[in-house]
């Protein structure tokens, strides 16, 4: 699965990592366009292949009163507007088989959430759309087990699969990234490191997931050093007031310096 297969993807010959980046959830048109404009500007400057990320629906919530979305079609149309406005591809996550056909009309990459990556019908439905399928490694799964998730995509007639590591459960309320898993999963498919979700602190007593955004650069640097193909970073201009996952999102103002550092590290690694 080559990056060049994705519509509107830029800078594929830069020898850089690729980036999936945007807000956790689509909260409205203005916020999505504002974040996309900034990230597009940064990634063009640094020659990073870029895919805008935004969830059209948040089905996996700790509490029933947590924000789930602004409406499926409304959010998907905003993702399409981001793509049309800035000439970039987009990615969103799907949660049930009917979402695959719906979302594939608006976005370029379909993401399978970590908690759902063993759901065969969902993975097959995503693969059958012909879109790239980004398989998030379950927090409860070994890197080796992701071989079977990739095989489901292949058995459904597609070779367009990625794997994304988003950390592994460490006790009840913490995540850890096992960097030994990156070379293992790269044997099966291009591999992405989800930096921000790897720093979640789930199962908090208040029913809202915590996080360690101060560790974002530490984890991201380690991923680049270990030859990860892509990075996944959620960002927002006001994380404290974001409707979802604010505790572990990167502030938009801090993105450019982070990416510039990572590009410099990537150049060094490429020269080894």
C-alpha positions in Angstrom: 0.0 0.0 0.0 1.7 3.2 -1.2 0.9 6.7 -0.1 0.6 7.7 -3.7 -2.6 5.7 -3.9 -4.4 8.2 -1.6 -6.0 11.1 -3.5 -4.6 14.6 -2.9 -1.7 13.4 -0.8 1.4 15.7 -1.2 5.2 15.4 -0.6 5.3 11.7 -1.1 8.9 11.9 -2.4 10.2 13.8 0.7 11.3 10.7 2.5 9.5 11.9 5.5 7.0 10.2 7.9 3.4 10.8 7.0 1.0 12.5 9.4 -2.6 11.9 10.4 -3.5 15.0 12.4 -6.6 17.0 13.5 -9.1 17.3 16.3 -10.5 14.3 18.1 -14.0 15.1 17.0 -15.6 17.4 14.4 -17.3 20.0 16.7 -18.2 22.4 13.9 -17.1 23.8 10.5 -15.2 26.8 11.7 -13.0 24.8 14.2 -12.3 22.1 11.6 -11.2 24.6 8.9 -9.2 26.6 11.4 -7.2 23.5 12.5 -6.8 22.2 9.0 -5.5 25.5 7.6 -2.8 25.7 10.3 -1.7 22.0 9.9 -1.7 22.2 6.1 0.5 25.3 6.3 3.0 23.6 8.6 3.1 20.3 6.7 3.6 22.1 3.3 6.5 24.0 4.8 8.1 20.9 6.3 7.2 18.6 3.3 5.2 16.1 5.4 2.6 14.0 3.6 -0.6 15.0 5.4 -4.1 13.5 6.0 -6.6 15.5 8.0 -8.2 13.5 10.9 -11.5 14.1 12.5 -14.1 11.8 14.0 -17.6 12.3 12.6 -19.1 10.4 15.5 -17.7 9.4 18.9 -19.4 6.0 19.8 -16.9 5.0 22.4 -17.6 7.2 25.5 -17.1 6.5 29.2 -20.4 8.2 30.1 -23.7 8.5 28.4 -23.6 12.3 28.8 -20.3 12.6 27.0 -20.2 14.4 23.6 -20.9 12.1 20.7 -21.1 14.4 17.7 -23.0 17.1 15.8 -24.8 14.7 13.4 -23.3 12.1 11.1 -24.0 13.7 7.7 -23.2 17.2 9.0 -19.8 16.2 10.3 -19.0 14.1 7.2 -19.8 17.1 5.0 -17.4 19.2 7.0 -14.7 16.6 6.4 -15.4 16.8 2.7 -15.3 20.6 2.9 -11.9 20.5 4.6 -10.7 18.2 1.8 -12.1 20.4 -1.0 -10.9 23.7 0.6 -7.3 22.6 1.3 -6.8 19.9 -1.3 -5.9 17.3 1.3 -7.1 13.7 2.0 -9.1 13.0 5.2 -9.5 10.1 7.6 -12.4 9.3 10.1 -13.2 6.3 12.3 -16.2 4.0 11.8 -18.0 2.0 14.4 -20.6 -0.2 12.6 -20.8 -1.8 9.2 -23.3 0.7 7.9 -20.8 3.5 8.6 -18.4 2.1 6.1 -20.5 2.9 3.0 -21.6 6.2 4.4 -18.2 7.5 5.4 -16.5 6.3 2.3 -18.5 8.7 0.2 -16.8 11.6 2.1 -13.3 10.6 3.2 -10.2 8.8 1.8 -9.2 6.6 4.8 -11.4 4.6 7.1 -10.1 4.0 10.6 -11.1 1.0 12.7 -11.1 1.9 16.4 -8.8 -0.1 18.7 -11.7 -1.6 20.7 -13.3 -2.8 17.5 -10.4 -4.1 15.5 -11.3 -7.7 16.1 -14.9 -7.1 14.7 -14.6 -9.1 11.4 -17.7 -7.7 9.8 -16.6 -4.1 10.4 -13.1 -4.7 9.1 -14.4 -6.5 6.0 -17.0 -3.7 5.3 -14.3 -1.1 5.4 -12.0 -3.1 3.1 -14.8 -3.6 0.6 -15.2 0.1 0.1 -11.8 0.2 -1.6 -10.5 2.9 0.8 -7.3 2.6 2.8 -8.2 0.9 6.1 -6.3 2.1 9.2 -6.4 -0.7 11.8 -5.8 0.6 15.3 -4.1 -2.0 17.5 -6.3 -3.0 20.4 -4.9 -1.9 23.8 -5.4 -5.6 24.7 -3.6 -7.1 21.7 -0.1 -8.1 20.9 1.7 -6.6 17.9 1.8 -10.2 16.4 -2.0 -10.5 16.6 -2.4 -7.5 14.2 -1.2 -9.8 11.4 -4.7 -11.4 11.5 -6.5 -8.0 11.3 -4.4 -7.2 8.2 -5.2 -10.6 6.7 -8.9 -9.9 7.0 -8.5 -6.8 4.8 -6.5 -8.9 2.3 -9.1 -11.7 2.3 -11.8 -9.1 1.6 -9.9 -8.2 -1.6 -7.9 -5.2 -0.6 -4.2 -4.6 0.0 -4.8 -1.1 1.4 -4.2 -1.6 5.2 -2.2 0.3 7.8 -1.7 -0.6 11.4 -1.7 2.1 14.1 -0.2 1.5 17.6 -2.1 3.5 20.2 -0.4 2.0 23.3 -1.1 -1.1 25.4 -2.9 -1.2 28.7 -0.6 -1.0 31.7 -2.6 -1.7 34.8 -6.1 -0.2 34.8 -5.3 3.5 34.4 -2.3 3.8 32.2 -1.0 3.1 28.7 2.5 2.2 27.6 4.1 2.0 24.2 6.2 -1.1 23.5 8.5 0.0 20.7 9.5 -3.6 20.0 6.1 -3.8 18.3 6.9 -1.3 15.6 9.3 -3.5 13.6 7.0 -6.5 14.1 3.9 -4.7 12.8 5.9 -3.2 9.9 6.3 -6.7 8.6 2.5 -6.8 8.1 1.7 -3.3 6.9 2.8 0.3 7.0 2.8 1.3 10.7 1.6 4.5 12.4 2.3 5.6 16.0 -0.7 7.2 17.6 1.2 9.5 19.9 -1.7 11.2 21.7 -3.9 8.2 22.5 -0.8 6.3 23.7 -0.7 8.9 26.5 -4.2 8.4 27.7 -5.0 7.6 31.3 -8.3 5.6 31.0 -10.8 4.4 33.6 -10.7 7.5 35.7 -13.3 7.5 38.5 -14.9 10.7 37.1 -15.7 8.9 33.8 -13.5 11.1 31.7 -10.2 9.8 30.3 -7.0 11.6 31.5 -3.7 12.0 29.7 -0.1 13.1 29.7 0.3 15.7 26.9 3.7 16.7 28.4 5.1 13.4 27.1 4.0 13.9 23.4 7.4 14.8 22.1 9.1 12.0 24.1 6.9 9.3 22.5 6.9 10.9 19.1 10.7 11.1 19.0 11.1 7.5 20.0 8.7 6.5 17.2 10.7 8.3 14.5 14.0 6.9 15.8 12.4 3.4 15.5 11.4 3.9 11.8 7.7 4.2 12.2 6.1 5.1 8.8 3.6 7.6 10.1 2.5 9.6 13.1 -1.1 10.2 14.4 -1.4 13.3 16.5 -4.7 14.9 17.7 -4.5 18.7 18.1 -6.8 21.6 19.0 -6.4 25.3 19.5 -8.2 25.0 22.9 -7.7 21.5 24.3 -9.1 22.4 27.7 -12.5 23.1 26.2 -12.5 20.5 23.4 -15.6 18.3 23.4 -13.6 15.1 23.4 -10.1 13.9 24.5 -8.9 17.3 25.5 -6.7 15.8 28.3 -4.2 14.3 25.8 -4.4 16.5 22.7 -1.5 18.7 21.6 -2.1 22.4 21.6 -2.1 23.6 18.0 0.5 26.3 18.9 3.0 23.6 19.8 2.6 21.6 16.6 5.1 23.3 14.3 8.1 23.1 16.7 7.3 19.4 17.4 7.1 18.5 13.7 10.2 20.5 12.8 12.2 18.5 15.5 10.8 15.2 14.3 11.7 16.0 10.6 15.2 16.8 11.7 15.4 13.5 13.6 14.0 11.6 10.6 16.7 13.1 8.3 19.3 11.9 10.7 17.8 8.4 10.9 17.5 8.3 7.1 21.2 9.0 6.8 22.3 6.1 9.1 
